[in-house]
Amino acid sequence: MTAIGRGLVAGAFGDLLLNAATYVDMALTGRPASTTPGETVKQAAQAVGLRPPSDDHRVDAYGALGGMATGLGLGVLVSAIRSAGVRLPAPVGAVAIGGLAMAASDGVMVVNGVTDPRDWTASDWARDVVPHLAYGAGVRWAMDRIDRPEADRATDRERSPSRLGLLARSAALGLASGGRSSLSLGGPLISARGGVPALAAAGLVATELVVDKTPGAPSRLAPGPLTGRMVGGAVGAGALARRHDARVGGATLAALVGAAGAFVGSVAGATWREVAAERGWTWSAALAEDAVALGLTVAACR
């Protein structure tokens, strides 16, 4: 893979983790989405003589797209630096990449007069630092996986299970994703390699295990959450299949099974919790579902 391709893939994965960390914070605190990215794009457009849209929804959309583009661009930059021979230890590299992303995004905001870090509170800093560290960990992990020696890849192929075994793993991970959505990507991440990515994934899983039991947790059968679980199940199952089977067709089939498993797991989990609530088993049912989802993930990713 070329340096640009590697950078785009790693940047996209970093963007995914950054957005996940941001939305976890919003789910826990109930805070609204930040308007600073959209305002930054608006101010930057005006500075170069462009006419930005006037309605807030389009401005917010441009802000989100600008953030994704920044993540992809930084991924390419980091990939080029890596190709030049600059490689730091994994934890240091993840922090350095996260710091670079934070400096790039915040610097543009400061230059355009959208925000002033000197006025930020401790919680403001935390909400900025944590997602960017997640981005850095994701970029570093993805690049390490892409650059694995061919000998390691050959070993994986030698250990490849049967097609039926791969589909069974995909179904198990999909069902687990229907129970706890973070396991769809958290399981493959934690099982593939330790270090910062595994810790970040474990933190997201632990967070969901807590948030799931709060009264304000959204229904997993609502269109948004259900779609997210199915997409997560597909991505996670596809990643597992690619780890064991280099053929694209096998990964595609695994992704479809993972998505179907996530749908079934979501419906079954919601039904179980509803029936259990009628019998007063609210907490015990939730803990039992935790155990089943974690057990399925271990079986899928071992």
N, C-alpha and C positions, 0 to 999 in steps of 0.2 A: 504494500500500500504506500502511496506517495505521502510526503510530509503534509500536503494540503488535505488529502483525504483523511489521514489519521487525525489531523487537527479538527476537521469538521465533525468527525464521529465523536471524538473526545469532548469537543465543545458542546455538542448536542446533549451528551450524557450529563455533563456538568450543569447545563441549563435545566435538565430534568430534576436533578437533585436540589438545585437552588430554588426552583419553583415549589418543589415538595416541602422543603423546609419553611418557606414563606407561608404556604397554605396551612401547614400544621400549626404555626404560630397564630394565624388568623382563627383557626378552629378552636384553639385553646383559649384565646383571649377575647374573641368576638370583635376584634378591631376590624374596620373596613379596609379595603385595599388602598394602598398608597397612591396618591395622585402625582407624586413627584416625577416618576418616569414620563408620564404624559406631558406634564408641564415642561420638562426638560426638552423633549422633542419639539414642543410648540415654540419655546424660546429659541432653540437652535435654528428652526426653520425660519423664523422671523429675522434672525441675525443674518442669514444668507439671502434674504429677499424673497423667500417663499411665503405663500399664504396658507397657514395651517387651517384645518377644519375648525369650525366654531363650536360644534356640539361636543359635550364632555365625553360621550361614549366613544366617538371616533378618536378623540385625543388619547383616551386611555388605551385604546387598541393600538395606536401607533407607539405609545410608550412601551407596551408589552412586546411588540415586534422589534422595537429598537433594543430592548434588553436582550432578546434572543439573538439578534444580529451581533451585539457586542460579545455575547458568550461564544458564538461561533468564530468571530474574528480573533478573539483572544486564544481560542483553542488552536487556530492555525499559527498564531505567533509563537505560542509555547511549543508547538510541534517543530517549528523552524529552529528555535533555540535548541531543542533536544537533538535535532539532526546535526547541529553544529558541534555536538559533543558535550553540551552542558547538562549534567545529570546530578541532581541532589538526592540524598536519602529520602525515601518515600514520605515520612511525616513532614520533613522540612520542605520538600517539594510541594506537597499539598498546601501547606500554609503559605508558601511563597506565591503559588498560583492564585490562591484565594485572595491574598493581599494585593496582587496585581489587578485582579478583577474588581476588587473594592476600590482601589485607587482610580481605575479607569472610569467606573460608573459614577462614583462620588465626585471625581474631578470635573466631569462634564457638568454635573449639577451645580457645583460651586461656581464654575466659570460663567454659567448662564444665570447666576443669581437666584437659583431655585431654592437653595438651602445653605445653611451655614453650620458646619459641624461643631463650631464653638457653642452653639445653643442647644446641642443635643443632650438628652438625658441619658442615664445609664441604660434604660430599656431601649432607647433609640439606637444606641451603639450596639447592643446585643442583637437587635433585629436586623442590623446591617452586617454585623460580623458573622453570625452563625450561617446564614444562607451562602455567603461568599466562601466560607470555609468548606461548606458542603460542595460548592462548585469546584473548588480546588481539589478536594479529595476525589470527586468524580472524574475530573480531567486526568489526574495522575493515574488513577486506577485503570481507566480506559486505555491510556497509552501503554501502560505496562502490559495489559492483556494483548493489545495489538502487536507489541514488539516481542512477545514471548519467543524464545528460540524454537526453531523448527523441530528440534529433538523433543521438546516438551509436547508439541502438537502431535508428533508421531506416537508418543507414549499414550496420549489421550485416545488416539484412534485405536491403538492396540487394546485399550480397555473398554472400547465402545460396547454397550449392551445391545441386545437385539432390538429390532424396530418395535416389537411389542412392548419391550421393557421401557423404551423411550416414551411411548404413548402412555404407558401406565404412570411414569413419572410426571408427564405433562398433565394428565388428569388429576393426579394427586395435588400438584402445585396449584392447578386451577381451582380445585375445591377449597384448598387452604386460602386462596385469594378471596374466594367468596365469603370466607369467615372473617379474615383480617387482611385488608387490601395491601398493607405494607409488606406482607410475606411474599407477594408475587415477585418483587425485585429484591427484597431483603434476604430471602432464602438463598438465591443464587449468589448474591454478593458476599454474604457471610461465609458460605461454603467454598467459594472459589479462592479467596485469599484473605489473609488477616490484615492487620494494620488499620489505618484511618478509614478506608472505605467500609470495612466490616464494622467498625465501631459506629460510624455514621448510620449505617443500615440498622444496626442493633438498636440505636437510639430512636430511630423512627418507629421500629416495631414496638419497642417498649412504650413509646408515647401513645401509639394507637391502642395498645392494650388497656391503657388508662382512660383515654378519651372515649373509647367504645362504651364504657360503663357510666358515662355522665348523662344526665337527663336531656341535655341539648344535642346529643349525637344524632345526626341526620339519618333518615331511613336509607338502608343500603339498596332498597328497591326503587328509590327515586331515579329518574332518568340519568342525572349526572353521576351519582355514585355508582350506579349499576354499570354504566358505560365505562367508568374509570376502572372498576374491578375486572371487567372483561378485557379491556385493553392491557391492564397489568398482567392478567393471567396469560394472555397471548405473548406478550413481550418476555415474561419470565420463562415460560415453557419453551419459546423459541431459543432463548439464550442457553437453556439447559441442553437442548437438542444440538445446538451448534458446538457446545463443549464436547459432546460425545460423538457427534456424527457430522462430518464436514459437508454433507450434501444439502443443498438448499431446499430440495423437495421435502426432506425429512424434517427440517426446521419449520417449514411452512405448515405441514400437517400437524406437527406438535403444537404450533401456535393456535391453530384452529381448535384442537382438543383442549388446550389450556383456556381459551376463551369460553368454550362450552362448559368446561368444568367450573369456571368462575360464576357463570350464570346459575348453574345448578346449585353450587355452594351458597350463593347469595340467597336464593329462594328457600333452600332448606334451612339455612341459618336463621333467616328472618322468621320462618314458620316455627322453628324450635323455640326461639326466644318468645314469640307471642303465646304459644301454648304454655310454656314454662311460667310466663308472667301471670297467666290466669290461675295458676296453681300456687303462686307465691314463691316460685323458685328463681326469682330474678337474678340474684348474685350467683347462686350455684350454677345456674344454666349458662351464665356468661363465662364463668371460670371453666366449665366443662367444654364449652366451645373453644376457649383459648387452647386447652390441652389438645383437642382434636386437630385444630388448625396447625399448631406447632408440630404435632406428631406427623401429620401429612407432609409438612414441609421438610422435616428431617428425612422421611422416607423418600421423598422426591429428589432431594439434593445430596444425599450421602454418596 
